[in-house]
Amino acid sequence: MRKRTVAFLMLTAVISAVPAFAGSVSAPLNVSVQVIARTILTVDSQPVSIEITDADVARGYIDLPGAIAFRIRSNASSGYSLQFQPVAYPFARADVNWDNSLATIGADGSWLTRPYSQGTTIGTMNVRLTLAPGTRSGSYAWPIVFAADSL
């Protein structure tokens, strides 16, 4: 038994001393990655309702500076757009101003487009709500609904 153990150990030593040779092959490998464009809009604040006074009715509009505060994060290299839903009575239209861009929202809605910007963009929108003829003073629901999407 001892001779077998010694023989086994000798054989193991000889095998481990002989380097193992393997053929090597190389080939080019191309890797591509497609990042799915994603745009996330977070509305930090906006009015829930609008109080229309007799003075507003006489003037025909209401100005709301800084009415909407929001953040947008997008990785879309083509940029993104903000789509505004149409406004309804008692508002004939809404003019939304953001960083020298103006969207006039009427019965057809509207949109603003922005180029790619790394990181999070923080913004506020100034809003002018034009009143429809025959509007009376009172409390009305906030008329502006919007969303963001990658281009």
Secondary structure as UniProt FT lines:
FT   HELIX           2..17
FT   STRAND          39..45
FT   STRAND          49..52
FT   HELIX           54..59
FT   STRAND          61..74
FT   TURN            77..78
FT   STRAND          80..84
FT   TURN            89..90
FT   STRAND          91..98
FT   TURN            99..100
FT   STRAND          101..105
FT   TURN            107..108
FT   STRAND          110..114
FT   STRAND          120..131
FT   TURN            133..134
FT   STRAND          138..141
FT   STRAND          146..150
//
